[in-house]
């Protein structure tokens, strides 16, 4: 196997296993990993319009998060309201139930990060993060992540 091919599969395997671990931990909360990302982004950046939310999602980059939002509104986690600044826009915020869920998701994510740190033996992730950031910089998911890491 060529090193570049192995790299591709290692990234895919790491993503799948990380998503699997997170999905298993979120299952008791009744949310998917994509729904958890929506909730966490809103926790950090609310209120957001649907387009504004879509610009920050890695799980749905390039796609409208409408279905995710619809399910979260139906479950009572998100609230939709007309923007006071522009009545043509709908703003999304967390409900009190969604805020409580966001705290639980944050705790689950923190446990996953501790596991990853343990698995990487506390190694310095800065060089690999810089490499991956450069690798995805020109793609929608990388751009969404870059928007989330800047205030």
C-alpha positions as CSV (number, residue, x, y, z in Angstrom):
1,X,0.0,0.0,0.0
2,X,1.3,3.4,-0.9
3,X,1.8,5.8,2.0
4,X,-0.7,8.2,0.5
5,X,-3.3,5.4,0.3
6,X,-2.6,4.4,3.9
7,X,-3.0,8.0,5.0
8,X,-6.4,8.2,3.3
9,X,-7.6,5.0,5.0
10,X,-6.1,6.0,8.4
11,X,-8.0,9.3,8.3
12,X,-11.2,7.4,7.3
13,X,-10.7,4.8,10.0
14,X,-10.0,7.4,12.7
15,X,-13.1,9.4,11.7
16,X,-15.4,6.3,11.7
17,X,-14.1,5.0,15.0
18,X,-14.3,8.5,16.6
19,X,-17.9,8.9,15.3
20,X,-18.8,5.4,16.4
21,X,-17.5,6.1,20.0
22,X,-19.4,9.4,20.1
23,X,-22.5,7.9,18.7
24,X,-22.6,5.1,21.3
25,X,-22.1,7.7,24.1
26,X,-24.9,9.9,22.7
27,X,-27.4,7.1,22.2
28,X,-28.9,7.3,25.7
29,X,-29.6,11.0,25.1
30,X,-31.6,10.2,21.9
31,X,-29.5,12.3,19.6
32,X,-27.2,11.6,16.7
33,X,-23.7,12.9,16.3
34,X,-24.9,15.4,13.6
35,X,-27.7,16.6,15.9
36,X,-25.2,16.9,18.8
37,X,-23.0,19.1,16.5
38,X,-26.0,21.4,15.8
39,X,-26.8,21.7,19.5
40,X,-23.1,22.4,20.4
41,X,-22.7,25.0,17.7
42,X,-25.9,26.8,18.9
43,X,-24.7,26.5,22.5
44,X,-21.5,28.5,21.4
45,X,-23.0,30.8,18.8
46,X,-26.7,31.3,19.3
47,X,-28.8,32.9,17.9
48,X,-28.1,31.8,14.4
49,X,-30.0,31.7,11.2
50,X,-30.4,28.4,9.3
51,X,-27.8,29.6,6.8
52,X,-25.5,30.8,9.6
53,X,-25.7,27.4,11.3
54,X,-25.1,25.6,8.0
55,X,-21.9,27.7,7.5
56,X,-20.5,26.3,10.8
57,X,-21.4,22.6,10.5
58,X,-18.8,20.0,9.6
59,X,-21.3,17.2,9.6
60,X,-23.5,18.8,6.9
61,X,-21.0,21.1,5.1
62,X,-22.4,22.3,1.8
63,X,-25.9,21.1,2.7
64,X,-28.8,22.8,4.4
65,X,-29.2,21.5,7.9
66,X,-33.0,21.8,7.6
67,X,-33.8,18.2,8.4
68,X,-31.6,18.2,11.4
69,X,-33.2,21.4,12.7
70,X,-36.7,20.2,12.0
71,X,-36.1,17.1,14.1
72,X,-34.5,19.1,16.9
73,X,-37.4,21.6,16.9
74,X,-39.9,18.7,17.0
75,X,-38.0,17.1,19.9
76,X,-38.2,20.4,21.8
77,X,-34.5,21.2,21.8
78,X,-34.5,24.2,19.4
79,X,-36.7,27.2,19.1
80,X,-37.4,29.1,15.9
81,X,-38.3,32.8,15.9
82,X,-38.4,35.6,13.4
83,X,-35.3,37.7,13.6
84,X,-36.0,41.1,15.2
85,X,-33.3,42.6,12.9
86,X,-34.7,41.2,9.7
87,X,-38.1,39.7,9.6
88,X,-37.2,37.6,6.5
89,X,-34.8,35.5,8.6
90,X,-35.6,32.9,11.2
91,X,-33.3,32.7,14.2
92,X,-32.5,29.4,16.0
93,X,-31.9,29.2,19.7
94,X,-31.7,26.4,22.2
95,X,-34.8,25.8,24.4
96,X,-34.2,25.2,28.1
97,X,-34.4,21.5,27.3
98,X,-31.8,22.0,24.5
99,X,-29.5,23.9,26.9
100,X,-29.6,21.1,29.4
101,X,-28.9,18.6,26.6
102,X,-26.0,20.7,25.4
103,X,-24.4,20.4,28.8
104,X,-24.8,16.6,28.7
105,X,-23.3,16.5,25.2
106,X,-20.4,18.7,26.4
107,X,-19.7,16.2,29.2
108,X,-19.7,13.3,26.7
109,X,-17.4,15.1,24.3
110,X,-15.0,15.8,27.2
111,X,-14.9,12.1,28.1
112,X,-14.1,11.3,24.4
113,X,-11.3,13.9,24.4
114,X,-9.8,12.4,27.5
115,X,-10.0,8.9,25.9
116,X,-8.3,10.3,22.8
117,X,-5.6,11.9,24.9
118,X,-5.0,8.6,26.7
119,X,-4.9,6.7,23.4
120,X,-2.3,9.2,22.0
121,X,-0.4,9.0,25.2
122,X,-0.6,12.7,25.7
123,X,1.5,13.3,22.5
124,X,1.6,16.8,21.0
125,X,-1.2,16.9,18.4
126,X,-0.2,20.4,17.2
127,X,1.8,19.1,14.1
128,X,-0.9,16.6,13.0
129,X,-3.6,19.2,13.5
130,X,-1.7,21.8,11.5
131,X,-1.2,19.2,8.7
132,X,-4.9,18.2,8.7
133,X,-6.0,21.8,8.8
134,X,-4.0,22.6,5.7
135,X,-5.2,19.4,4.0
136,X,-8.9,20.4,4.4
137,X,-8.5,24.1,4.1
138,X,-9.9,24.4,0.6
139,X,-12.9,22.1,1.2
140,X,-16.3,23.0,2.7
141,X,-15.9,21.0,5.9
142,X,-12.5,22.5,6.5
143,X,-13.8,26.0,5.8
144,X,-16.7,25.4,8.2
145,X,-14.3,24.3,10.9
146,X,-12.1,27.3,10.3
147,X,-15.1,29.6,10.8
148,X,-15.8,27.9,14.1
149,X,-12.3,28.4,15.4
150,X,-12.3,32.1,14.7
151,X,-14.4,34.5,16.9
